[in-house]
Amino acid sequence: MPTMSLTPRSSADRLRTARRQWLDSGVLSDDLLAPGLQASWQRSRQHGLLPDGRAPGTPHASAAQLARALAHRRTLVSHAKPVMAFLNEQIRDSDSIVVLADPQGMLLHALGDLGFADRAARVALRPGAIWSEQWRGTNAIGTALADGATVVVHGAEHYLERNAFLTCAAAPIVDPAGQLLGVLDISGDRRAHHRHTLGLVRSGARMIEHQLFESRHAAGLQLRLHAQVEGLGTVTEGLLALSEDGWITGANTAALELLGLPRSAIGTLRLERVLDLDMAALLAAARPGLNGAPRELRRLDGSALWGRLDVGRTVRAGPSALAAPRAVDIAATPVPPRRGAPVSSPMDALAALDRGDGAMQAAIERARRVLDKPIALLLQGESGVGKEVFARATHRSGPRADRPFVAVNCAALPETLIEAELFGYRAGAYTGASRDGAPGRIREAHGGTLFLDEIGDMPLPMQARLLRVLQERQVVPLGGGKPVDVDFRLVCATHRKLRAEVEAGRFREDLYYRVNGLALTLPSLRERGDLDALVEAMLRELEPGRELALSADVAAAFATYRWPGNIRQLVNVLRTACALLGEHEHRIERSHLPEDLIDELVSSTGTSLPALAVEGGGSDLRQQAERCITEALRSSAGNLSEAARRLGISRNTLYRKLRERGG
Ligand SMILES: Nc1ncnc2c1ncn2[C@@H]1O[C@H](COP(=O)(O)OP(=O)(O)OP(=O)(O)O)[C@@H](O)[C@H]1O
């Protein structure tokens, strides 16, 4: 990843002159600032910021928004925290703090020198504040995000004068699939500037990327790379994730740098297009669960580097895996020209949702056709069928993949709040509004995708406002102000029949046509023909490397169950089952299922619990169920409602069970 030197030749004098010129005439002589800094100052001005002014309506996330961002980025945050603590040790007593921000520049976590943290808090260098260039002008976090590069911004290089007491270094953090996840930053008092800080922050970002990679790909095929053999297995190594038929499915920044590859190589290139090796021979020698031996590899230009292939437990055995290559062998096919993110690579997010069901395949195929077109997508389907997951996949597979994906649940907030949340508000626009105002989720989605979940629940007055935004592609914050241009791809979802909502007068017809560029109905789980493959994939994801499976009895019960909660319910059931499995158990039996599901399986299949227990493993389970019922009745002194509650089943079901056993 490139490092941007903003002002290699910057001196206090030159910066002062530049700032004067900038304030007086709004133009800059070329030799005053490094090109990167000049471009960033220009962007800052285009955002309407004045160097000597207070940023207008600088946003600060509400506690709920911060909590949501933390939940959304929990994997990043959990891997970043130990690294941040380590960095904090290195900069102890240096008037500095370590900060983690998300791709929108929202600070997620900060820790460091208490004295400095106080001053930093005064310029809002604290969790919830947003440090994108749009709101704070040139600053290490925002500029690293804008340029996708490691950046130092020192003193008066900051666009806003009130930030000139800071010196900051920031490095982007990228996930194994090449997605920008956030930024790691060290900010301190300008006088405490230390030239090693940039190296420190860059190493910290690499450590986090390494951890993220290991946690995601340990169960699969990983090729470790380093210029020196001793470097293999250290946090400085390059890492590639490979599919069993040789596609590069993941890479860390170090690997991309070692191989001279762009991020777009991930998911679109086979290893043999990068290294001079016989993938088949390499894999044939591999054994699941074993690390390979270091070996010298050659790039296509003949230069050497060291590599080691580690084979995770989920990889099928070597030769047999290779005997069945994927249907398309693209080794001899030229890499398709790429605009933005891959629209049709074999490993993209939409393709990953295809587990073999025809209706899903049709939905994926149709969505793919409009990925790069300004056509609003309307996702319909029962609750829990994966509409949000599908929406995210269209974003990740489309040309806006490296821009924000902003999700708003129209049913989750009261009308007044959702209006502010969506359209933003100016400072003091309404009682309880944050003093600084907020840009609103529509503006946050600028350049990316806006996902409006439960659009069918949007109150009518807001539907009118939304319609205006969609027609004019401009948003006016609550409390007035200048309209701001917005450009986003719209994806909406609803579990209601939107056409029927229109007919009932609860949804505007004109808005219906706007949001319904292409409507796709995702199948309910009971309609899907790929339940087995879905379960298999989910178990692999929940317990990587454990090779879990359903017993024949549970698989049969699952196949006939109605799954009212769809995939959401299935994920929860499997998660519970995994938690109840013993360390050495690999087969999910009825006894590993949550009680209420056993109960529902009984009612939905019309079989009694004892009968199911007999099918499910003999009389043990039946006796156990009988004992549970007796115990619940005893401990609740015969109160049936209380006993049913303790058993986690409905009162009616308990009545029925008692009748069945003649009780
Ligand atoms: N293909 C999938 N593989 C694994 N998990 C999935 C898949 N699709 C959905 N899920 C999981 O199922 C749950 C529900 O998914 P999601 O929120 O996308 O459904 P939804 O249709 O938007 O639901 P609602 O209408 O209630 O908002 C989530 O926990 C999600 O992670």
Ligand as a Chemical Component Dictionary entry (heavy atoms), coordinates in Angstrom:
data_LIG
# 
_chem_comp.id                   LIG 
_chem_comp.type                 NON-POLYMER 
_chem_comp.pdbx_formal_charge   0 
_chem_comp.three_letter_code    LIG 
# 
loop_
_chem_comp_atom.comp_id 
_chem_comp_atom.atom_id 
_chem_comp_atom.alt_atom_id 
_chem_comp_atom.type_symbol 
_chem_comp_atom.charge 
_chem_comp_atom.model_Cartn_x 
_chem_comp_atom.model_Cartn_y 
_chem_comp_atom.model_Cartn_z 
_chem_comp_atom.pdbx_ordinal 
LIG N1  N1  N 0 -26.872 -17.015 3.220  1  
LIG C1  C1  C 0 -26.728 -16.880 4.532  2  
LIG N2  N2  N 0 -25.748 -17.551 5.161  3  
LIG C2  C2  C 0 -25.592 -17.435 6.505  4  
LIG N3  N3  N 0 -26.366 -16.677 7.304  5  
LIG C3  C3  C 0 -27.346 -15.985 6.724  6  
LIG C4  C4  C 0 -27.591 -16.049 5.312  7  
LIG N4  N4  N 0 -28.654 -15.273 5.035  8  
LIG C5  C5  C 0 -29.071 -14.745 6.216  9  
LIG N5  N5  N 0 -28.279 -15.175 7.220  10 
LIG C6  C6  C 0 -28.421 -14.823 8.645  11 
LIG O1  O1  O 0 -29.802 -14.846 8.954  12 
LIG C7  C7  C 0 -30.141 -13.729 9.775  13 
LIG C8  C8  C 0 -31.239 -12.932 9.103  14 
LIG O2  O2  O 0 -30.741 -12.338 7.911  15 
LIG P1  P1  P 0 -31.239 -10.909 7.428  16 
LIG O3  O3  O 0 -31.226 -9.914  8.557  17 
LIG O4  O4  O 0 -30.486 -10.581 6.196  18 
LIG O5  O5  O 0 -32.759 -11.273 7.078  19 
LIG P2  P2  P 0 -33.934 -10.281 6.652  20 
LIG O6  O6  O 0 -34.704 -10.996 5.619  21 
LIG O7  O7  O 0 -33.373 -8.947  6.308  22 
LIG O8  O8  O 0 -34.750 -10.217 7.995  23 
LIG P3  P3  P 0 -35.810 -9.063  8.478  24 
LIG O9  O9  O 0 -36.886 -9.019  7.444  25 
LIG O10 O10 O 0 -36.281 -9.601  9.795  26 
LIG O11 O11 O 0 -35.012 -7.801  8.606  27 
LIG C9  C9  C 0 -28.872 -12.970 10.022 28 
LIG O12 O12 O 0 -28.339 -13.389 11.253 29 
LIG C10 C10 C 0 -27.970 -13.404 8.908  30 
LIG O13 O13 O 0 -26.635 -13.341 9.318  31 
# 
loop_
_chem_comp_bond.comp_id 
_chem_comp_bond.atom_id_1 
_chem_comp_bond.atom_id_2 
_chem_comp_bond.value_order 
_chem_comp_bond.pdbx_ordinal 
LIG N1  C1  SING 1  
LIG C1  N2  SING 2  
LIG C1  C4  DOUB 3  
LIG N2  C2  DOUB 4  
LIG C2  N3  SING 5  
LIG N3  C3  DOUB 6  
LIG C3  C4  SING 7  
LIG C3  N5  SING 8  
LIG C4  N4  SING 9  
LIG N4  C5  DOUB 10 
LIG C5  N5  SING 11 
LIG N5  C6  SING 12 
LIG C6  O1  SING 13 
LIG C6  C10 SING 14 
LIG O1  C7  SING 15 
LIG C7  C8  SING 16 
LIG C7  C9  SING 17 
LIG C8  O2  SING 18 
LIG O2  P1  SING 19 
LIG P1  O3  DOUB 20 
LIG P1  O4  SING 21 
LIG P1  O5  SING 22 
LIG O5  P2  SING 23 
LIG P2  O6  DOUB 24 
LIG P2  O7  SING 25 
LIG P2  O8  SING 26 
LIG O8  P3  SING 27 
LIG P3  O9  DOUB 28 
LIG P3  O10 SING 29 
LIG P3  O11 SING 30 
LIG C9  O12 SING 31 
LIG C9  C10 SING 32 
LIG C10 O13 SING 33 
# 
